[in-house]
Amino acid sequence: MELRQLEYFVAVAEERNFTRAAERVHISQSGVSAQIRQLERELGAELFDRSGRTAVLTVAGKAALEHARGALAAAGAVGRVVGEVSDLVRGELVVGMVVGCAVTPLFEGVARFHRAHPGVGLSLVEDGSDRLVEGVRDGTADVALVGVAANPEGLEALTVVGERLVVGVPRGHPLELAGESVRLGDLVEHPVVCMPPGTGLRTVFDGACAARGVEAVVALQASAADAIVDLAVRGMGVAVLSESMVAHYADRLTAVVIEDVQELALLSLVWRERKSPALRELLVHLRAAFA
């Protein structure tokens, strides 16, 4: 008994016609008939009543049909399982990260995955958050760590952190002397150093300015927090960054809260839902690392 014989048997049973079944399985009618005759000889019983214009299942045929379907389904499951294992042996994944990324859990999660599945090729690409999101959408990246104002529609997302914007100013700056907080309207009276368009921080900042009818003078922009801090320390403008970023440079900058901007800048993992065992396994390791 062969799987192809069971396939032909199921096709004739469902089509109730040898000709249509042959078209469905892409062989000649005589080939289908011969294989089913061979199956009937092996089973010792006729599976179809051929006396009419349609192929009608006999009692034996009815008894065999569901088992034949089950055997074909089981064979298909074997192929799928082997395929999934193969993907974890020789697959390829592209991981995107926002420019200037210094988030060590991302690297730790990728490293854990690589140790568990060394046969999967890994590529790390660095780009702006907006381009990384589009890369995930069009399939050129499998998962990406991006800064966004809101998690992208149509993609799966895991928010790693959500933080308010703050201003980082050097010692003795007028905003430091004015107190621990500032309103956005007063902030924009000073030149700003911030991330470029397409980043989560910049999107939140531009959106807050537009919502409140104020316009900031962006003196300089840089993709890395180190560069923004260096420029702010040298008096090129006030640094607009997230709370944790400014806290990391507390020895060089003082954090001043923007009291009327409550919107959060998000750092999120984003991916497109698809049947990729390698991607699913990578996400397990990334979730564990960020947890």
Secondary structure, 3 states (H helix, E strand, C coil): CCHHHHHHHHHHHHHCCHHHHHHHHCCCHHHHHHHHHHHHHHHCCCCEECCCCCCEECHHHHHHHHHHHHHHHHHHHHHHHHHHHHHHHHCEEEEEEECCCCCHHHHHHHHHHHHHCCCCEEEEEEECHHHHHHHHHHCCCCEEEEEECCCCCCCEEEEEEEEEEEEEECCCCHHHHHCCEECHHHHCCCCEEECCCCCHHHHHHHHHHHHHCCCCCEEEECCCHHHHHHHHHCCCCEEEEEHHHHHHCCCCCEEEEECCCCCEEEEEEEECCCCCHHHHHHHHHHHHHHC
